[in-house]
Amino acid sequence: MTVDYKEIEKIRNQINSILQAEDIILFGSYAKGVVSKKSDIDLCIVVNTNNKRKLMQEILLKIDIDIDIDIVIYTLDEWEKYKNDHSTFANVILRTGVSISG
């Protein structure tokens, strides 16, 4: 199975219509180009917000896609704090992910 870049672009555009992300990072199997039928799209969204829970609900309600998606949200402060710490998930995302912000 190949990476569906049009689907990823569609997701990015839908997220950008909902919020102004500092960065949107594709990670996991899609970023590695190793996609199977069971693969979902893993995204990290870095955004300047005080309410990640509300933002996550809004994203999940408004995104219209035909594939499973897994979203991780970091505030800008969290991202700056954790991205260079090799013991954090943020660092794994930074090292293995691909920015799709545009």
C-alpha positions as CSV (number, residue, x, y, z in Angstrom):
1,M,0.0,0.0,0.0
2,T,1.3,3.5,-0.9
3,V,1.1,6.7,1.0
4,D,-1.9,8.7,0.0
5,Y,-0.5,12.3,-0.1
6,K,-3.8,13.7,-1.2
7,E,-5.5,12.4,2.0
8,I,-2.7,13.9,4.1
9,E,-3.0,17.2,2.3
10,K,-6.8,17.1,2.8
11,I,-6.3,16.6,6.5
12,R,-3.7,19.4,6.7
13,N,-6.1,21.8,5.0
14,Q,-9.0,20.8,7.3
15,I,-6.8,21.3,10.4
16,N,-5.6,24.7,9.0
17,S,-9.2,25.8,8.6
18,I,-9.9,25.0,12.2
19,L,-6.8,26.5,13.9
20,Q,-3.5,28.2,13.3
21,A,-0.9,25.6,14.1
22,E,2.7,26.5,14.7
23,D,3.5,23.1,13.0
24,I,1.8,19.9,11.9
25,I,4.1,16.9,11.9
26,L,3.3,13.6,10.2
27,F,5.0,10.7,12.1
28,G,4.7,6.9,12.3
29,S,4.2,4.6,9.4
30,Y,3.1,7.3,6.9
31,A,6.2,9.4,7.6
32,K,8.4,6.4,7.2
33,G,6.6,5.4,4.0
34,V,5.8,1.9,5.4
35,V,2.0,1.9,5.1
36,S,-0.2,-1.1,5.5
37,K,-4.0,-1.6,5.4
38,K,-4.0,-1.3,9.2
39,S,-2.0,1.9,9.3
40,D,-3.5,5.1,10.6
41,I,-2.3,8.6,10.1
42,D,-0.3,9.9,13.1
43,L,-0.1,13.7,13.5
44,C,1.4,16.0,16.0
45,I,0.0,19.5,16.1
46,V,1.9,22.2,17.8
47,V,-0.4,25.1,18.7
48,N,-0.5,28.1,21.0
49,T,-3.5,27.2,23.1
50,N,-4.6,26.9,26.8
51,N,-7.2,24.2,26.2
52,K,-5.9,21.2,24.3
53,R,-8.9,19.1,25.2
54,K,-11.4,21.5,23.7
55,L,-9.2,21.9,20.6
56,M,-8.9,18.1,20.2
57,Q,-12.7,17.7,20.4
58,E,-13.1,20.4,17.8
59,I,-10.6,18.8,15.4
60,L,-12.1,15.4,15.7
61,L,-15.6,16.7,15.1
62,K,-14.8,18.7,12.1
63,I,-12.3,16.6,10.2
64,D,-13.9,14.6,7.5
65,I,-11.7,11.7,6.3
66,D,-12.0,8.1,5.4
67,I,-8.9,6.8,7.3
68,D,-8.2,6.4,11.0
69,I,-6.2,9.3,12.5
70,D,-4.3,9.6,15.7
71,I,-3.5,13.2,16.9
72,V,-1.1,14.4,19.6
73,I,-1.3,18.0,20.6
74,Y,1.5,19.9,22.2
75,T,1.2,23.5,23.3
76,L,4.0,25.7,21.9
77,D,5.6,25.8,25.4
78,E,5.4,22.1,25.8
79,W,7.0,21.5,22.4
80,E,9.8,23.9,23.1
81,K,10.4,22.2,26.5
82,Y,10.3,18.6,25.3
83,K,11.4,18.5,21.7
84,N,15.2,18.3,22.4
85,D,14.9,15.9,25.4
86,H,15.8,12.5,24.0
87,S,13.6,10.8,26.7
88,T,10.4,12.3,25.4
89,F,7.8,11.4,22.7
90,A,8.1,14.9,21.4
91,N,11.8,14.2,20.5
92,V,10.9,11.0,18.7
93,I,8.3,12.9,16.7
94,L,10.9,15.6,15.9
95,R,13.5,13.1,14.8
96,T,11.3,10.7,12.8
97,G,8.5,13.0,11.7
98,V,8.0,15.2,8.6
99,S,6.5,18.7,8.9
100,I,3.5,19.1,6.6
101,S,2.6,22.6,7.6
102,G,2.8,23.9,4.1
